[in-house]
Amino acid sequence: MSVRAVGWARSFPVTHGVRAGREWARGHLDALGWTTAAPDTADSVVLTVSELVANAHVHAHSDAQVVMVWDGTCLHLSVSDSSDVLPAARPPDDDRTHGRGMAIVDSLADAWEAHTRPDGKTVTAAFHAPDGECPHD
């Protein structure tokens, strides 16, 4: 059995990475045909990139290293930063004006997980293919 996958990686600096991250992700989703075949899923991926890159910048005070891998079945989006503090979705609070990023990711992605590394952490979100499901859910 052979596995074919395509992937992209890029670092987004604290100074101006969120918008650049969204544009970068949108370009790759266009190339995969997701913006036409599954525009809602493509929008969910782009918003997840935005939230995870913003989290890296705001909470870790770190550049964000973003990797997207399409294996023909599932799109895996990983964002790494220099903090070893794992994120958690918090319950909604009408008094807070921030802190909803992981709740947004939780509602958009088909699955997500976070793990520490020796030099920080990585958060990975998975999105079903436009016409299928990720086999790892």
N, C-alpha and C positions, 0 to 999 in steps of 0.2 A: 504494500500500500504506500502510495506517495502522497505527500501533503504539499499543496501549492498555496502560497500566500504572497501577498504583496503588502508592503508596509512603508510608512513614512515616519521620519523623526525630525524634530526641530526644537531648538531652545528659544524660549520667549523671555526677554529680560523684564525685570520689574518696571522699568521706565515706560514701556509702551507695548506690553505683550498681549493684553486681553483682546483688543481689537484685531491685532495681527493674527492671533490664534484663531479667532472666529473666521477670518478671511482665508487663512491657510486651510483650515478644516473644510470650509465650504468648497474651495477649489478641488480638493481631493474627492469629496462627495459628488461634485459635478462630474468628475472624470469616471467615477464608478456608476454614474447614472442614477444615483439615489435621489437627487433633487427633483428628477422627473418621475421616477418609478415609485418613490416613497417620500414625498416632500415633508410629511409630518415627522418621519423618522430622521430625515436629514436635519430638520430644524431642532429636534431633540439632541442630536449629536452636537450640533453647533452650540446650543445653549449649555450643554454639559461641558464642552471645552471652555467656554467662557467662565462658568462657575468654578471649575477646577483650577484654571490658570489664575483667576482672581484669588482663590483661596491660597495658592502658593505664594502669590505676591503679598497679600494682606496678612495672613497668619504666619507664614514661614519667613517672610521678608526675603524671599528667595526667587531666583529665576525659576521658570517652570520648563522642565524637559518633557515634551509631549511626543508620544509614539502612538500611531494608529496602525493597526494590522487588520487586514481583511483576508480571511481564510476561505472565502467563497461561501461561507455559511453564517458567519458572525463577524461583526466589527468590534474589535477590542481597542478601547481608548485608554491609554495609561498616561498619567501625569505624575511626575516625580518632582520633589522639592527637597530642601535641606533640613526640614524639621522632622523629628521622629515622633511628633504628637499625632496620633491617628484621629481622623475626623469622625464625627458622629452626627447623624441627623437629629436635630433638636425638635421638641414639640413646638408648634406655632405659639407665638406670643405677640399680641397686638401692640405691646409697648415697645418692642424691639424694632429698629429700622434695618437691622442686618442680622446675619446668622441663619439665614434660610438656605444657604447654598447646597448643603448635603441633602436637605429635604427635597429640594428641587431635583438634584441628581437622582435621588431615590425614586422620585415619581416619573422621571423620564427614561432612565435606563432599565433594561430588562433584568439586569443584575449588576451589583457593584461590590467591590471589596477593597480593603486597604491593608497594607502590610509595611512593617518597618524594614529598612535596609541599614547597613552599617553607616551610611552617610545621609540618612533621611528616611523618606517614605515614598511609596507609590500607591496611588489610587487608580484602580482600573474599573472601567464601566464597560458593559457588554450590551450590544444592540443586535437584535435579530435581523437577519437578512430581510429585505422587502417582501420576499415570498416564502419565508420559512422561519425556523427557530434555531437558536444557538443550541448545540447539543450538550453544552456544559452547564445548563441551568439546573 
